[in-house]
Amino acid sequence: MAPVTGDGYTFGDGDHASDRLAMVAALFDPPTRSFVERAAPRTAGTVVDLGCGPGHTTRLLRDAIRADRIVAVDASADFVERTRRRVADATAVVHDVTVAPLPGTPADVIFARLLLAHLPDPDAVARSWWDQLAPGGVLLLDEIDSITSDVAVLQEYERVVTELVASRGACMAAGPELDRVAADAAATDRLVVDDRFAFPVDVGAAARMFRLNLAVWGDDPAVDRHRRSGTLDRLAAGLEEVSTRPSGTITWRLRQLAVRAAT
């Protein structure tokens, strides 16, 4: 999950965002790696990593797939440079992921993790990526169906950030928005994987990740009323408290969808 279009990314770039995405990688790389190993070919000509951020997913793809070429794509020049340093053998390109043609396409594998949540009309965007596969290529989408918690401050954070993302025309829970893509792929015998499962996350780690997010988007005009009401200050204090004295639960429900291009 990283800057994706020329309009920018809700959670920003730079050092704070890079630190947060390192946490995302630590938490979510295990289920993502399992997904890639199940759904992607072991060898490929070109693999494209969309919304590569500072390169954690690019490195994962490089390690999981023996590819002739890996192309990492992000709208942030800062993150593209970080990816170049992290994965020296990848080609990292500044590009808006909603604009076709994507760099490196037609590709044998196109991958995106927690990216459609930040884009309007994820169904249409996913279909545009599907159309840019090479014959027999695979599109891998790793998204969120929902996030549930019994910790009040985490619930409140989710309400505010969902409102913020919606103000930009997107939906944090992009997984359900892929139902039609999955149905069309199944109807044409091009569905490779469609898994939905609960993924519990350490509460303290989630609070630390959310606290980093809040430091980035807390000045956004879309949440001005929450700032004026003192909600954001209360969130910051509450997240700090939970990060140091964790209790309760938080669970991501993930959707991992892989669809194949016609041969």
N, C-alpha and C positions, 0 to 999 in steps of 0.2 A: 504494500500500500504506500503510494508515494505520489508526488506531483504528477499530474496526468494531462492537463491541458494548458493552453496559454493563459487561461483565466486564473491559474494557480490552484493550489491544493489546500483543503481546509486546515490540515495540520502542519503546513509549512515545510520549509527545508532548513538547511543550516545545521548547527551543532545540536540544538535541542531536538529537532526532528530526527536527526541521525541517531542520537542516543535512544530515542523512543523506538525507532525501527530496529535497532539492535535488540531491544527487549522483545519486540514482536517476533523477530527471528528466533530468539531463544525459546519463546513459548510455542510458536506455531510451526517451526521447521520439522519436528517429528511427524505430525500428521501430513504435512505437505510432502515430505520426502516419500512417505508410504504411498501417497496418491500418485506422485510422479512415477514411482517404480511400478505401480500397477497399471497405469493408463498410458504411459508414453513408451515409444520404442526404445530399445537399448542403444541403438545407433541411429543417427539422423544426419541429414545434410545441413540444414539450418534450423536453429532453435531461436525463437524470439521471446524475450522476457519483457513484458509490458509493465510500465510503472515500476521500474527496477529499483528506484530509490538509491541507497548507497551501495547496492550490489549484493545483498545477502541472498536474495532469490537467484540472482545470476550465478553466484558461486554454487548454490545447491544444484541448479540445473546442469552446470558444467560437470559436477561430480557424479550426477545420476545418469546423464546421457552422454554417450560418446559421439559428439557432434563435430562436423567439419567446421562449423561456424556458429558462434553464439552472438546474437545481436541484442543488446540491452537498450531499452527505450524509456526515456523520461522527459518531461517538460522542464525539469530543473537542471540548469547547467551545473549547479553545485553538486547535485546528486550524480549526474553523469560523470563528473570528474572523480568523485569518490568511487564510483563503480570502476572506472579505468584503473584506479590505484589498487582496488581490492581484487579485481579479476583482470589481470593484465592481458590475457589472451582473448578477451571478449571485445567486440566492437560496440562501444557505447555511443548513443546518438541522442541529441536533443530533438524531440518531436512530440507533437500532440497526438495521443493515442486514438483520438476520435477522427483523425484525418487520414484517409486512404490516398495512396498506398502507404502502408507501414514500412519502415525500413526492414530489409531482409526478406520481404515477402515476394512471391509465394514461399511459405515456410513449411517445413515438415512438422514442427511443433510450435504453437503459439501458447504462451502461458501467462496467466494473470492471477495474483493473489490479493484479495481484499481491495480490489480496484474498482469494480463496477459500483460499489457502494458510494463512490464519489462522482458518479457520472449520471446525468439525466438519461432516461430511457435505456436502461441496461439491456433490455431485450434487443433493441435495434443495434446497439453497439456490439453486443455479443455476436449478432448475425453478421455484422460487417467484418468482424475478425474471422469468423467461420469462413466467409467468402474469400479470405486472403490466404487460405491454406493451399499448399501444393496438393495434387491428387493423392488421396490416401492419408493426408496429414491429419494431425490431431490438435484440437483446441482444448486446453485444460483451464478450467475456471474453479477457483477456490474462494468461496464467499461465505457470508454469515446468513443463517436463517433467522436467528434471534440471539439475544443475550438476556439471561435471567439471573437475578441475585436476590438474596434475602438481606442485604446490607443497604440501609436507607440511603447513604451518601452515594453509593454506586448506582442505585436506582435513579436518584436525582441527576447525577452526571449523565446517565444515558438519556434521560428525557431532554436535557438541555442540548446535548450534542446532536441528538436526532433532529431537534428543531433547527439547529444551525445548518446541518447538512441539507435538510429539506428546503431551507431558504435559498439554496443554490440549485434546487431542482432535482436533487438526488435522494436516495433512500439508503440508510445505513444497513438495513436488512435486505440486501439485494438477492439473496438466495431464492426466495419465492418468485422473484421477477423472472427467473429462468425456466419456469414451468413450461412455457410454450416452446422454447428452444428444445428442451428435453423431449417433449411430446413429438415434435417434428422429427427429431433425430431418431426416436424410437420407431416412428411410423415408416421411416425410410431405411431402417436397419443400419443406422449410423451412430447409435448410442453406444458408447464404450463403457462409461461408468456414470452412475448417478447415485451417490451415497449421501445420506444425511445422518448425522450422529451428534451426540452430546460430547462436549470436550470441556471438562472442568479445568479451571485455571486457579492457581494460587491467588488468594484474595489480596495479599500484600503486594504481589507483583502487579496485579491488575490496578490497584490503587496508585502505585508508582507510575505506571504507564499513563493512566488517566491524568495524573498530576502534571506530567510532562506535556500532555496535550493541552491542558488548560492554560499552561504558561504560554503556549503558542497562539491559541485562538481567543484568549480572554478579552482581547481588545477589539474583536470583530464587531462591526456595527450591528450585525444580525442578533447579537446577544446583549445589546445595550440595556434593555429593560432588566435583564438579570444582573447586570453589573450595577445599575443604579439601585436596585432593590437590596443589594448586598448578597445575593445568592451565590455569585461567583466567589466572593471571599469566604463564604461559609463552605462552599465546595472545596476550595483549596485547603482550608483548615481540616475539614473532615477527611479528605483524601490523605493528607499528611498523617493524621491520627491512625487511619486504617493501615497505612503502609508500615507504620512502626509497631502497631498493636493489632495485627490482623485477627479477625474472627468472622464467622459466617461463610457463605459460599458464593461463587459466581461461575456460571456455565455458559460457554458459547455453544450454540448449535450450528454446526458447520454443514455446508453443502459443497460437495466436490463433484463437478460435472465435467465429463469429457465427451466430446462429439467428434466424429471423423468426417473428413471431406470425401466426396465421391471419388472413386478411382478412375 
